[in-house]
Amino acid sequence: MIAVRSNRVSMNTERTQISTAAPFELGDVKAHCRVMFDDDDWQIAQMADAAAREIEAHCGLALLAQRITVTLGSWCCRIPLPIGPIWTEGLTDHPLTVELIDEAGNVTPHPAGWWIEGDRYPVISLTSMGQGQHLRISYPAGYGTDHASIPADLQLAINDQAAAFYDQRGDTEGPQGLTNAAARIAARHRRVAV
């Protein structure tokens, strides 16, 4: 669970995987790491998975299909959702829900209307605030259900970050976080806060 707090709004965000596929092609990652043998496949897969999670966190994205649940302690009628893009193909099986939670923990659907705008950086607009202790919004996000649905530049960023992890394995003094190359590659997908 990711918790985001400020002095104005409290927001808790949870990600639940829908797709069980890997967000990378192991052969592509190995080629990027310049590894021709299979002995390190498990380690490389773990590093590529960690690289994908870093890219997601850096950009505020869901690479593969996930159910995102956002719980707010206070809200207005226009709410930017923290993770995109909306996975429109998944809305049939994983519909967007807007619910109010009262002080006793009872959950009811939001009584007023709402609509969602945007795809990559979704914003939900409520026709009225509703009454409740908390507002919970749940929606499907991601590019699709397999690595082929992820944009090519983000796949390259995953491969580059995984290669850096592989090259620096065991190095406790090396640089932390995204490599400069992976950060630059993923930059166009990152939400800019104003």
C-alpha positions in Angstrom: 0.0 0.0 0.0 1.2 3.5 -0.8 0.0 6.3 1.5 0.2 9.9 0.4 -0.4 12.5 3.0 -0.5 16.3 3.1 -1.9 18.8 5.5 -4.9 19.4 3.2 -5.9 16.0 2.0 -5.2 12.4 3.2 -5.1 9.8 0.5 -4.4 6.1 0.8 -3.7 4.2 -2.4 -3.6 0.5 -2.8 -2.6 -1.5 -5.9 -4.0 -5.1 -6.5 -2.6 -7.0 -9.4 -5.1 -8.1 -12.0 -2.5 -9.4 -14.5 -0.2 -12.1 -13.4 2.2 -11.7 -16.4 5.7 -10.3 -16.0 6.0 -6.7 -17.2 9.1 -7.7 -19.3 10.4 -10.3 -21.7 13.3 -12.1 -19.9 15.2 -12.6 -23.2 15.1 -8.9 -23.9 16.3 -8.1 -20.4 19.1 -10.7 -20.6 20.2 -9.2 -24.0 20.3 -5.7 -22.5 22.4 -7.1 -19.6 24.7 -8.9 -22.2 24.0 -12.2 -20.4 24.2 -15.3 -22.7 23.8 -18.0 -20.1 20.8 -19.2 -18.0 22.4 -19.5 -14.5 21.3 -16.0 -13.5 17.8 -16.1 -15.0 16.0 -16.1 -11.6 18.1 -13.1 -10.4 17.6 -11.2 -13.6 13.9 -11.7 -13.5 13.8 -10.5 -9.9 15.8 -7.4 -10.9 13.6 -6.7 -13.9 10.5 -7.0 -11.7 12.0 -4.5 -9.2 13.0 -2.2 -12.1 9.4 -2.3 -13.3 8.1 -1.3 -9.8 10.6 1.6 -9.7 9.4 2.8 -13.1 5.8 2.6 -11.9 6.6 4.6 -8.8 8.6 7.1 -10.6 5.9 7.8 -13.2 2.7 7.2 -11.2 1.8 4.4 -13.6 0.4 0.9 -13.6 2.3 -0.9 -16.3 0.2 -4.0 -16.3 -3.5 -4.3 -15.3 -4.1 -3.5 -11.7 -7.0 -2.5 -9.5 -6.3 0.8 -7.9 -8.2 1.7 -4.7 -8.0 5.3 -3.5 -9.5 6.3 -0.1 -9.8 10.0 0.7 -10.5 11.6 4.1 -11.5 14.8 2.5 -12.3 15.7 -1.1 -13.6 18.2 -3.6 -15.8 17.6 -6.7 -12.7 17.2 -9.0 -10.2 14.5 -7.9 -7.0 13.8 -9.8 -6.4 10.0 -9.5 -2.9 9.1 -8.5 -2.2 6.3 -10.9 -2.9 5.9 -14.6 -3.6 5.1 -17.3 -7.2 4.0 -17.0 -7.4 0.4 -18.4 -10.5 0.9 -20.5 -10.5 -2.7 -21.8 -10.9 -3.9 -18.2 -13.8 -1.7 -17.2 -16.3 -4.4 -18.1 -14.9 -7.0 -15.7 -13.4 -4.4 -13.2 -15.8 -1.4 -13.2 -15.0 1.9 -11.7 -16.7 2.4 -8.4 -17.2 5.4 -6.2 -18.4 4.7 -2.6 -18.9 6.6 0.6 -17.8 5.2 3.9 -19.5 6.5 7.1 -18.1 6.7 10.6 -19.3 3.2 11.4 -17.6 1.7 8.4 -20.8 1.2 6.4 -20.2 1.4 2.6 -22.7 2.9 0.2 -22.4 3.8 -3.5 -21.9 7.5 -4.1 -25.5 8.8 -4.6 -24.7 11.5 -7.2 -23.3 11.2 -10.7 -19.7 11.3 -11.7 -17.6 11.1 -14.8 -14.0 10.4 -15.5 -11.7 12.4 -17.8 -8.4 11.6 -19.2 -6.7 8.3 -19.8 -3.0 8.6 -18.8 -3.7 11.0 -16.0 -7.3 10.3 -14.9 -9.5 12.8 -13.1 -12.8 12.0 -11.6 -15.5 14.7 -11.3 -18.4 14.3 -8.9 -21.7 16.2 -9.5 -21.9 16.6 -5.7 -19.7 16.0 -2.7 -21.9 13.4 -0.9 -21.9 12.8 2.8 -19.4 10.4 4.5 -16.3 10.1 6.6 -14.3 8.7 3.6 -14.6 8.5 -0.2 -13.3 5.3 -1.9 -12.7 5.2 -5.6 -11.7 1.9 -7.2 -10.7 1.6 -10.9 -8.7 -0.6 -13.3 -5.4 0.9 -14.5 -2.6 -0.3 -16.7 -1.6 -0.6 -20.4 -2.9 -4.2 -20.7 -2.3 -7.7 -19.5 1.1 -8.6 -20.9 4.5 -7.0 -21.6 3.7 -6.4 -25.3 1.0 -3.8 -24.2 3.6 -1.7 -22.4 5.0 1.2 -24.6 8.4 0.4 -26.1 10.2 3.2 -24.3 9.0 2.0 -20.9 10.2 -1.5 -21.8 13.6 0.0 -22.6 13.6 1.9 -19.2 12.8 -1.4 -17.4 15.6 -3.2 -19.3 18.1 -0.4 -18.6 17.3 -0.3 -14.9 17.5 -4.1 -14.6 20.9 -4.0 -16.3 22.1 -1.4 -13.8 20.8 -3.6 -10.9 22.6 -6.6 -12.5 25.9 -4.8 -13.0 25.8 -3.3 -9.5 24.7 -6.5 -7.6 26.5 -6.7 -4.3 27.7 -3.1 -4.5 26.4 -1.4 -1.3 28.1 1.9 -2.1 26.7 2.4 -5.6 24.1 4.9 -6.7 20.5 4.3 -5.7 17.3 4.9 -7.5 16.7 5.1 -11.3 19.6 5.3 -13.6 19.9 8.6 -15.4 19.1 6.8 -18.7 16.0 5.1 -17.3 14.7 8.3 -15.7 15.2 10.2 -19.0 13.5 7.4 -21.0 10.5 7.3 -18.7 10.3 11.1 -18.2 7.6 11.7 -20.9 5.3 9.3 -18.9 5.8 11.1 -15.6 3.0 13.3 -14.2 4.1 16.8 -13.6 2.8 18.4 -10.4 1.9 22.0 -10.5 
